[in-house]
Every structure is written in structure tokens, then in C-alpha cells.
């Protein structure tokens, strides 16, 4: 993103997503992580690829109501 931040949209089994969240709190070597914000949503089921996009506006989730977790 233009300000140097990174945004990830992750979908998969809850255990796998939680591992990504734990990793995100540290990031790769030489990274500086200031904040990790997690927004849980119902899976869309349309994520079957991995892409890096530099041209998108920040992802804005649609409210789904209260979710446990």
C-alpha cells in the first residue's frame, strides 16, 4: 500500500488462518510490525489462488453481524 503497510485477506481452515495471524505479529526477518488488525468474516469460498496486488484500495469488509471467535 502507498504508506508501506500490508493488507492480507486469508481464507481457509480456522487453524491455518490462526497460524497466519500469529506469524503476522512478527512478520518476516527485517520487518517492523506496528499493528495487526483482524476482522473475521464468513468464508466466501472463492479464494483458490495467491496474488500480490499493488493497485487496490484497502479492503473493506461488509458487516455480517456478531461472530464468535
Secondary structure by P-SEA (a helix, b strand, c coil): ccccbbbbbbbccaaaaaaaaaaaacccccccccbbbbbbccccccccbbbbbcccccccccccccccc
